[in-house]
Amino acid sequence: MATTQQVQNLGQKQNMFLMQKKLQLLHMMHLSTCALEDLIRIELEENPALEVTQDTVEEEDEMISVVGKIARENDTLSTLEPYYNEDDIPDYKTYVNNNSLDSEKYLAPIVNSESFQDQIRNQLTEINFNIELGPIVNYLIDSLEEDGYLRRSLSDISDDYSFSEGIIVSFEKLEMALTIIQQLEPAGLAARSLQECLILQLNRKISKDKSVVNAMTILKDHFAELSTKNFEKLKSLMHLNDDELNDAFLTISHLSPRPVFTADKSLSQVMNIVPEFVIQFEGDDFEVSLASNPTMVLRINEGYSKQFVSNENSNQKKSKDHAYFKRKVEEGKWFIDALQQREKTFMEIIKVIAKLQREYFLSGDQIDLKPMILQDIADITGFDLSTISRVTSNKYVQTPYGNVLLKKLFSNALIAKNGTEVSVKKIKEVLKEIIVHEDKISPFNDLEIVIQLGKQGYAVARRTIVKYRDALDIPSARMRKQVQ
């Protein structure tokens, strides 16, 4: 009778370790160059086995010679040699960085900007007002949103101010403080609604001709009809003819719905975009490269490597110090390899994108964008969708036509009447062209847009038109209608 024997085996598993390293690598794929610089600095602080070197070629050659001699004396160090040899330093750490030595380096401009709240406060020195209202005025300025609106109710602001300052402030003082702010630039500042914003701007008009008077009446008494562009009702209520209504409407259309945007552009903070990739053209040929890479050249600390070799040759292999040295050296090697893998992955993916969207990069016209999804890149490169998503997320490519967000190069496909695939972005561009050239007095409704697209060979459902209009911030036909 066969007997069952239980055998106990002892082994080590590195599944958890490998999983953690894979997650770290995926995280590095998601990081921008600036964020990666920060990660490298943290790694340098935490891992003494890593160091930054900016040695000259002669110094590097001397060090390589010393390390090579040590490696020949002890094979243990041979596995570390690639991390000393300058010829084998990953490309992402060299100064050339896929460009010639005399290439102009990217220098981020230094922007000295201040918030629009601070610029508003600077204007207070130019007007006279009750100094007792100063703290309330400052509190209201801090309560403004980025577009210049004051969307919180005065009653809520009164409660918060009274609670934070320990002083009960009356509604009348808040109104007085608000009036002071609304006198400042830009016109429409501290408005509590779109209607008030437009009225504040119109009040600044020096001319009080009939068009301005009619526009003010519309804004104050017939704003609901204006919002729905019910021109016939407006003419009936105000006893205006077509020309008079048209003049009033043009006066209103020259006002800004967002007061901060009417002021100096410095009122809004400047976002400095640093592209990850660069596409350069020579005729019809183009070259893809990384725009900027970490400027620090990493290597394994020579002292650590010698201590590691010394421990290997002595009886200290099982000591805690040796285990510490070994772990830090291995982590340093992995980090350098991970950076190299990151660059390799980035370059493979951007090259495929550039090849698939070649016509777009040559023209800069979104109509030339071809249908492209993450799966298309995965099929060519063999990378996981998650990896491709991380590489293309919040990354920009520098082109002759400006910086382009990589995610905007992706779109689904529609089948045209001739059976060819058409990018959704191309359909949207055609839709915008139809809207631009339509009769403004009698604009196309969604069904008529479907017909117009059909004439150009694009079969699109009406509900799809509605979705595209919303994505493009194009209002409905009634809201696009203009007076005769």
Buried (B, 14 or more C-beta within 10 A) or exposed (E): EEEEEEEEEEEEEEEEEEEEBEEBBBEBBBBBBEEBBEBBEEBBEEBBBBBBBEEEEEEBEEBBEEBBEBBEEEEBBEEBBBBBBBEEBBBBBEEEBBBEEEEEEEEEEEEEEEBBBEBBBEEBEEEEBEEEBEBBBBBBBEBBEEBBBBEBEBEEBBEBBEEEEEEEBEEEBBEBBBEBBBBBBBBBBBBBEBBBBBBBBBEEBEEEEEBBBBBBBBBEEBBEBBEEBBBEEBBEBBEBEEEBBBBBBEBBEEBBBBBBBBBEEBBBEEEEEBBBBBBEEEEEEBEBBBBBBBBBBBBBBBEBBBBBBEBBEEEBEEEEEBEBBBEBBEBBBBBBBBBBBBBEBBBBBBBBBBEBBBEBBBEEEBBBBBBBBBEBBBEBBEBEEEBBBBBBEEBBBBBEEEBBBBBEBBBEBBEBEEEEEBBBBBBBBBBBEBBEEBEEEEBBBBEBBBEBBEEEEBEBEEEBBEEBBEEEEBEBBEEBBBBE
